[in-house]
């Protein structure tokens, strides 16, 4: 089970308005949307060559500056490897 922690964040009124609008569009609470963005930002700082984009199944990982998602990239690499 994941333990939750509380973090206090200061946003400008414009940032809060944008966060609220995004959360409403997704049908989730603003705090949940903010937590998702923070988690994604932490992952992005750890793995700068990977970016997340909105896709049909939700957020999809892509190689930066590439139209190839990570799943397809690994499939391509596997197909190029010689068979043992």
N, C-alpha and C positions, 0 to 999 in steps of 0.2 A: 504494500500500500504506500502511495506517495504522500509524504507529509507536506502540508502547505505552509507557507510563511507569508506574512503580510509585509508589503513594501509601500511606502508613501511616495508618490511621484507628483511633481509640480508640472502642470501643463499650462500653456497659454489658453485663453478662451477659444481661440481659433482651432488649436490642436484638440481640445476637449470636444468641440463641436464636430470636428471631423471624425474623432473616435466614436462619438455617440452615433453619428450617421452611419458609419461603417457597421457598428454593432447592431443597429436597428435593421439594416439591410440583410445581415446574416442571421438575425433572429436570436442573438445572444446578448447577455449583459455586457455593459461597457468594460467592467473589470475583467471579464473573461477574454474579451478582445485584446485588452491591454496586456494581459498575461501572455497571450499567444504571440503578440508582437515582441515582447521582451524576450521570450524564449527563442523566437526566430532570430532576433538580433544577437543573442549570445552565441547561437549556432553559427551565424554568419561570421562573427568575429573569430571563431575557432576554425572555420572552414571557408576562407574567403573565395575560393574558386567555385563555390556552389551557391546558387541563388534559388529562391523559391518563388514560383509564379502560380497564380490562380489557374486551375485547370479543371477539367471535367470531374476527376475524382476528389478534388479539393486542392490543397497546396501541393505542388509538384516540384521536385528538386531538379534543377538544370545546371549544366556547366555554364559558367559565366561567359557571356559573349558568344553563345552557341545555341542553336535551336534544337539541340539534342538533350532529351531528359536523361537522367542518370540511369534509369532502367534500360533504355535503348543503348546508351553508351556501353554499359557492361555487357549487353547482348552482343554488340559489335565486337568488343574486345574478345569475348569468348569464341566468336566465330572465326577470328583471325588466328587464334592459337592452334598450333599443330595438334592433331589427335595423337594421343599416346597409345 
